[in-house]
Amino acid sequence: MRHAGTDVEVTTATPLELAVEPREPLLPRPEQPVGREPLPRA
C-alpha cells in the first residue's frame, strides 16, 4: 500500500501510525465576497 508516496506494509499484528504532513495547495484559495470570509481558527 502507498501513503503520501511512501510504501507502507499494513498487518493485523501491530498498529500503524503515520503522521499527516501538510501539503501545498494546487490552486489558490477562491475569493470570497466582502464580509463572507471564514473567521480564522483560534
C-alpha positions as CSV (number, residue, x, y, z in Angstrom):
1,M,0.0,0.0,0.0
2,R,1.2,3.5,-0.6
3,H,0.6,6.5,1.7
4,A,1.7,10.0,0.6
5,G,4.2,8.5,-1.8
6,T,5.8,6.1,0.7
7,D,5.4,2.3,0.6
8,V,3.7,1.0,3.7
9,E,3.1,-2.6,4.9
10,V,-0.1,-3.0,6.9
11,T,-0.7,-6.1,9.0
12,T,-3.0,-7.1,11.8
13,A,-0.1,-7.9,14.0
14,T,0.8,-4.4,15.0
15,P,-0.9,-1.0,14.7
16,L,0.5,1.5,12.3
17,E,0.6,5.2,12.9
18,L,1.6,7.7,10.2
19,A,1.9,11.5,10.6
20,V,-0.1,13.5,8.1
21,E,2.2,16.1,6.5
22,P,0.6,19.4,5.3
23,R,0.7,19.7,1.5
24,E,0.9,22.8,-0.7
25,P,-2.5,23.6,-2.3
26,L,-2.6,23.1,-6.1
27,L,-4.7,26.2,-6.6
28,P,-5.0,29.5,-4.8
29,R,-7.9,30.0,-2.3
30,P,-11.1,31.2,-4.0
31,E,-12.0,34.8,-3.3
32,Q,-15.0,35.4,-1.0
33,P,-17.5,38.3,-1.1
34,V,-16.8,41.1,1.3
35,G,-17.9,40.1,4.8
36,R,-18.2,36.4,3.9
37,E,-14.6,35.4,4.5
38,P,-14.4,32.5,7.1
39,L,-13.2,33.5,10.5
40,P,-9.6,32.3,11.4
41,R,-9.5,29.4,13.8
42,A,-8.0,30.2,17.2
